[in-house]
Amino acid sequence: MASLNVYSVLVVLFLTCGAENNCETKMGLPCVLEAFTNIFETGSISNKCCGELVVLGKFCHSALVKSTLENRLFKDISPVTIIAKSIQTWNNCLALIDSPSPSA
Protein backbone atom coordinates (compact mmCIF):
# COMPACT_ATOMS: atom_id res chain seq x y z
CA MET A 1 0.00 0.00 0.00
CA ALA A 2 1.23 3.49 -0.76
CA SER A 3 2.48 5.61 2.08
CA LEU A 4 0.59 8.58 3.50
CA ASN A 5 3.12 10.84 1.77
CA VAL A 6 2.27 9.34 -1.63
CA TYR A 7 -1.45 9.81 -0.98
CA SER A 8 -0.81 13.42 0.06
CA VAL A 9 0.98 14.04 -3.22
CA LEU A 10 -1.87 12.40 -5.08
CA VAL A 11 -4.39 14.73 -3.41
CA VAL A 12 -2.31 17.77 -4.38
CA LEU A 13 -1.97 16.49 -7.97
CA PHE A 14 -5.70 15.85 -8.15
CA LEU A 15 -6.55 19.32 -6.90
CA THR A 16 -4.02 21.18 -9.07
CA CYS A 17 -4.50 19.16 -12.23
CA GLY A 18 -8.24 19.09 -11.66
CA ALA A 19 -8.41 22.85 -11.26
CA GLU A 20 -6.42 23.36 -14.46
CA ASN A 21 -8.74 21.07 -16.43
CA ASN A 22 -12.06 21.73 -14.64
CA CYS A 23 -12.00 18.15 -13.35
CA GLU A 24 -11.85 18.74 -9.61
CA THR A 25 -15.56 18.53 -8.82
CA LYS A 26 -16.37 15.50 -10.95
CA MET A 27 -14.94 12.73 -8.72
CA GLY A 28 -14.88 12.35 -4.96
CA LEU A 29 -11.56 11.84 -3.20
CA PRO A 30 -12.39 8.31 -1.95
CA CYS A 31 -12.99 7.24 -5.56
CA VAL A 32 -9.83 9.03 -6.73
CA LEU A 33 -7.86 7.00 -4.18
CA GLU A 34 -9.64 3.80 -5.23
CA ALA A 35 -8.88 4.43 -8.91
CA PHE A 36 -5.27 5.32 -8.04
CA THR A 37 -4.84 2.07 -6.11
CA ASN A 38 -6.35 0.14 -9.02
CA ILE A 39 -4.01 1.74 -11.57
CA PHE A 40 -0.76 2.31 -9.65
CA GLU A 41 -0.92 -0.64 -7.27
CA THR A 42 -3.07 -3.75 -6.96
CA GLY A 43 -6.66 -3.16 -6.12
CA SER A 44 -10.14 -3.06 -7.48
CA ILE A 45 -12.51 -0.26 -8.30
CA SER A 46 -16.13 -0.35 -7.18
CA ASN A 47 -19.12 0.15 -9.44
CA LYS A 48 -19.77 3.48 -7.72
CA CYS A 49 -16.25 4.71 -8.43
CA CYS A 50 -16.38 3.39 -11.99
CA GLY A 51 -19.45 5.56 -12.44
CA GLU A 52 -17.61 8.59 -11.07
CA LEU A 53 -14.60 7.83 -13.28
CA VAL A 54 -16.77 7.72 -16.40
CA VAL A 55 -18.47 11.00 -15.39
CA LEU A 56 -14.99 12.47 -14.85
CA GLY A 57 -14.33 11.75 -18.50
CA LYS A 58 -11.46 10.29 -20.51
CA PHE A 59 -9.66 13.64 -20.83
CA CYS A 60 -9.57 14.27 -17.06
CA HIS A 61 -8.72 10.64 -16.31
CA SER A 62 -5.76 10.75 -18.71
CA ALA A 63 -4.63 14.17 -17.44
CA LEU A 64 -4.58 12.96 -13.82
CA VAL A 65 -2.63 9.80 -14.71
CA LYS A 66 -0.17 11.85 -16.77
CA SER A 67 0.34 14.38 -13.95
CA THR A 68 0.94 11.58 -11.48
CA LEU A 69 3.52 9.94 -13.75
CA GLU A 70 5.34 13.28 -14.10
CA ASN A 71 5.77 13.54 -10.32
CA ARG A 72 9.25 12.56 -9.15
CA LEU A 73 7.80 10.27 -6.45
CA PHE A 74 6.68 7.97 -9.25
CA LYS A 75 9.92 8.04 -11.26
CA ASP A 76 10.56 4.33 -10.68
CA ILE A 77 7.20 3.25 -12.06
CA SER A 78 7.02 2.05 -15.66
CA PRO A 79 4.88 4.53 -17.61
CA VAL A 80 4.04 1.83 -20.17
CA THR A 81 2.61 -0.43 -17.46
CA ILE A 82 0.66 2.40 -15.81
CA ILE A 83 -0.77 3.68 -19.09
CA ALA A 84 -1.85 0.13 -19.98
CA LYS A 85 -3.51 -0.31 -16.55
CA SER A 86 -5.11 3.13 -16.91
CA ILE A 87 -6.60 2.23 -20.29
CA GLN A 88 -7.74 -1.15 -18.96
CA THR A 89 -9.41 0.51 -15.94
CA TRP A 90 -11.11 3.08 -18.18
CA ASN A 91 -12.37 0.43 -20.62
CA ASN A 92 -13.58 -1.87 -17.83
CA CYS A 93 -15.46 0.98 -16.14
CA LEU A 94 -16.93 2.17 -19.43
CA ALA A 95 -18.14 -1.35 -20.25
CA LEU A 96 -19.59 -1.74 -16.75
CA ILE A 97 -21.46 1.56 -16.90
CA ASP A 98 -22.66 1.01 -20.48
CA SER A 99 -23.89 -2.55 -19.88
CA PRO A 100 -27.59 -2.91 -19.08
CA SER A 101 -28.54 -3.99 -15.58
CA PRO A 102 -29.88 -7.54 -15.30
CA SER A 103 -33.64 -7.70 -14.80
CA ALA A 104 -34.89 -8.68 -11.38
PENORBEL-V739933 format. One record per residue. N is the residue number from 1. RES is the residue in one small letter. OMEGA is omega in whole degrees, -180 to 180 (none if undefined). Layout:
BEGIN
{{N | RES | OMEGA} {N | RES | OMEGA}}
END
This chain:
BEGIN
{{1 | m | -179} {2 | a | -180} {3 | s | 178} {4 | l | 180} {5 | n | 180} {6 | v | 179} {7 | y | 177} {8 | s | 178} {9 | v | 179} {10 | l | 179} {11 | v | 179} {12 | v | 178} {13 | l | -180} {14 | f | -178} {15 | l | -178} {16 | t | 179} {17 | c | 180} {18 | g | 180} {19 | a | 180} {20 | e | -174} {21 | n | -177} {22 | n | -178} {23 | c | -167} {24 | e | -176} {25 | t | -174} {26 | k | -177} {27 | m | 179} {28 | g | -178} {29 | l | 177} {30 | p | 179} {31 | c | 175} {32 | v | -180} {33 | l | 179} {34 | e | 178} {35 | a | 178} {36 | f | 180} {37 | t | 180} {38 | n | -176} {39 | i | -173} {40 | f | 179} {41 | e | 176} {42 | t | -180} {43 | g | 178} {44 | s | 179} {45 | i | -176} {46 | s | 176} {47 | n | 180} {48 | k | -178} {49 | c | 173} {50 | c | 178} {51 | g | 179} {52 | e | 179} {53 | l | 180} {54 | v | 177} {55 | v | 177} {56 | l | 178} {57 | g | -178} {58 | k | -178} {59 | f | -179} {60 | c | 178} {61 | h | -179} {62 | s | 180} {63 | a | 180} {64 | l | 178} {65 | v | 180} {66 | k | 179} {67 | s | 179} {68 | t | 180} {69 | l | -180} {70 | e | 180} {71 | n | -176} {72 | r | 177} {73 | l | -177} {74 | f | -176} {75 | k | -179} {76 | d | -179} {77 | i | 179} {78 | s | 179} {79 | p | -180} {80 | v | 179} {81 | t | -178} {82 | i | 179} {83 | i | 177} {84 | a | 179} {85 | k | 178} {86 | s | 179} {87 | i | 179} {88 | q | 179} {89 | t | 179} {90 | w | -178} {91 | n | 178} {92 | n | -180} {93 | c | 179} {94 | l | 179} {95 | a | -180} {96 | l | -177} {97 | i | -179} {98 | d | -177} {99 | s | 179} {100 | p | 178} {101 | s | 177} {102 | p | 180} {103 | s | -179} {104 | a | none}}
END
